[in-house]
Amino acid sequence: MIIKLAVFCLIYFPVFFGFCRAQTQEATFLYQKALASYQAKAIDSSFFYLNEALRLDNNFREAYMQRGLLHYEFSDMEAAIRDYTSAIDLQPKESEAYYRRGVAHYQLNESKKAIEDFSRTIQLNPQYHQAYLARGVLYDENNDFKKALKDYNQAILIAPSYPISYYNRSLIYYQLGEESQALDDLKKATSLDTTYEAARLLRAFIYNEQQNFQAALLDCKEVIALNPYSAEAFLHQGNAEKGLGQPENACQSWKTAEKLGNLEVKTLIDENCPK
């Protein structure tokens, strides 16, 4: 059975509070009101104050950064890219704007532009581990596993307590047939984040492939305890129960997976469960 394993990268944007240069007093006041509105989830007001601040001072880099964040959060990637580009034009050696623009390009499936921005981020700030992680995802998606592995290794070297780096690297190892190293990374990821559902599901899948059904079952039960609506967990649990010679339990797990929306499990039910 083929399981689709998603590669993903945790991206986060802090609210930009920095003041790098003197602004006009009124523009600065409007910018501060925009930040307060953002924190209060008054997004329309935040947009209004940022637009007014930029009308008064079109060289206000921090306002472009914050407005770019708002555009990103509302899935207007092209507008976000325009604002981040304006910020870059004003301060071309600041890494954060390149990183954010790279993420927006990624959301538009513009892989080449995203890689260029992440590479520029790394050039300006070699300790920016999220940029290595994000670029690694793109290399992975382009099946350039060697480059992806190199970037994940560097991300882990810089930030060894970031669990998603280990998870992403485990996917590379799995695709390269190096299951032992994949399991080592998944163990590390789940030790850093005991609620890491995706890591436990991938590990259960690998354990089932290795016929280590008891270990797979344990991971599935951990996931289900955290998320009783995980169809994938019930699928893997059913596979483990079948391997352990528990056909009734397996059928019950598969039927639960089906009710939760997993369509591929129907074949297992038809072939193994009584009508």
N, C-alpha and C positions, 0 to 999 in steps of 0.2 A: 504493500500500500504506500502510495506516494503522499507525503505530507508537505504542504507548501510552507516553507519556513521564511518568515518575513525578516528582512534586514531593516533595522530602523535606528535612528539616532535621536537621542534626547537633546532637543534644542530648547534653550530658555533665554529670555531677554530680560535683564533687570531694567527697572525704570531708570532712565538716564537722568541723574541729578547733577552731573558735573557742570561747572562753570569754568571755561578755559580762557575766557577773555572778557573784557568789559563790554556789556551790551548797553544799549540805550535803556534808561531807567524804566520807561514804560514797557518796553518789549520784555525786559527781565521780569517785571511784575506780572505780565500776561502769561509768560512761560511758567512762572510759579503757580499761577491759578490753574493752568492747564494740567500740571502735575497733581495738584490737589484734586482736581476734577477726575482725573484718571484713577487715583486711589479711591475716590468715592464712587467709582463706576459710572460717573456721569460723562459718558464718552462723547456725546454730541457737544457738550460744553467744552470738553478738552480739545476737540477739533477746532472749535470756534476760537478759543484763546490762542492756539498754536498758529492758526491762519492769520490772526490779527498781529501776533508777535512777528511773524515773518513779513507781513505787509509793512510793518514799521522798520524792520531790520532784516533784509534778505540775505545777510551774511551770518545769521544766527545759527551756527552749526548744531547746537544742542536741540534747537527746536525742530530742525530737519530730522534729527535722529529720533526724537520722540514721536513726531508725526509719522515717520516711517514705521515705527513700531505699531501705531494704531492702524495704519493701512494693512500691515501684515496680519494683525489679529482679526481684521475684517476680510481677509483673503483677497485684498486688492494688491496683488504682488507687483504689478506694473507700477502702480503709484508708490509703493514702498521702495522699489528699485530707484525711481526718480529721486525720491528724498534722500536715500542713502548715497546716491551718486552726487547730489548737491553737497552733502556732508563731506564726501571724499574730495570733491573739488576744492573745498575750503580748507581741508586739513588732510592732505594725501598720505601722510605717514602715520595716521591713527588706524590701528588694526580692526577695531570693533565694527566700523562701518563696512569694511570689506567682508567681514564674517557675516554680518546680517544680510548684506546684499547677496552673498553666496547662497544663503539659506532660501532667500526669495527666488533666486534663479533655479534652485533645486526644486522648489514647489512648482515651477513652470516647466519642469523637465528639460531645463537648459543646462545639461550636464557640463558641457565644455566651459561655459561662462562660470558656473558654480565652482568647478575645479580651479579655474584661474583666480577667482576671488579667495578661495580657501588657501591656495598656495601663496597669494600675496599676504594674507593674514599671517601665515606662518613665517614668511620672510620678515615681516615687521615685528612679529612677536613669537619667537620660537617656543615659548612656553604655553602657547594657547592650545591646550589639549583638545578642546571641542572642535577646533579646526582640523586637527589630524583625524579625529573620529569621523567628522562629517565627510572629509575627503576620502577616507577609507570606505565609507558606505558607497560613494560614487564609484570608486575603483571596483568594489565588490560587485555592484550592479552591472558593471561593464566586463565582468569576469576576468579582471586583472588582479588575480588573487595575490600575486607576489607584492604588488604595490599596496594593496589593501592591508595585507599582513604587516608590512613595514610601518604603515601609518598607525594601525592599532597597537603595535608594539611600542611606538613612540608615545602614543596617548597614555598607555599604561605606565610607561617609565616616568612621565611627567605627573600623572595623577593616579597613583596605584590604588586608590580607594573608590574609584568610579566604576560601578558594577557593569554598566552597559558596554564598556570597552571590552571586558572579558567575554560578555555574551556575544558581541559582534565577532570577536576573534574566534570564539568557539564555532561559529557558523563557517568561518573559513576553514578551520581544521576539519570540520565534518565534511565539507565539500571536497577536501583534499584526501579524504579517507583516513585521517589521523584521529580516530575516535578517542583514543586515550587522552590526547592533549585537549580535545574538545571537552571531555568530561572534567578534566582538571580545571579548565576555565569556568565551566558551569558551576563547579563546586565553589570556586572563588566568588563568582557572581552572587550565588545564593547565600554565601556566608556574609557578604557585604550588605545584602538586602534580602532578608528572609522572606519577604513578600513578593519576590521577583517571579511572577507567574510564568512569563515567557521562558525564562531559564529553566524552571522546573519542568515545563512541558517538553522542551527540547531534550532535556536529560531523560525524561520518561520515554520519549520516542527512541532515543539511542539505546537505552536499557532494553526495551522490547526487542529491538533489532539484535541485540547481543544475547537475547533469551535470559536476561537477568530480570525475570518478571517480578520478583518480590521487591526489588529496588524501584522498578517502574511503578508498581502499585503504591508504594510509599509516597513517591513524588505526586502521583495523581491525587491521593487522599489529602495531601498538604494543600494542593491547589484548590480542590473542591471545598475544603474547610474555609479558604479565603474567598473563593468565588464559586458559589454553588450553581452558577449559570454558565460555567465554562464547558461548552460542548466538546471542545478538544480534549479536556481532561477526562470526560466520561468515555470518549472514544479510546484514548490510550489505556484507561483503566479497564475497559472491556477487553482490549487486546491482551493486557497482562493477566487478567482473570482467565481468559481462554488458555493462555500458556501455562497457567497454574492448575489446569484441569477443573475449573469452576464454571462450566458452561451456563448454568442458570444465572449466576452473577454477571457473567459476560453479556448475556442477552439483555439483562436489566439495564446495565450500563450503556450499551449501544442504543437501546430504545430511548433512554434519557437523552443521549447525545442527539438522536434524531428529533426529539421533541424540542430541543434547544436550537435546532436549525442546521445541524450537520447533515448534509445530503449524502455524502459519500458512504455513510455508515449503513445505508439501506441494503447494499450488497452483502455486507457482513450479516445483517439480520436475516435476509432471505436464505443465505447459505447455511447458517448455523443455528437458527432459532426455530422452534416449533411454531406452526401457524396458529 
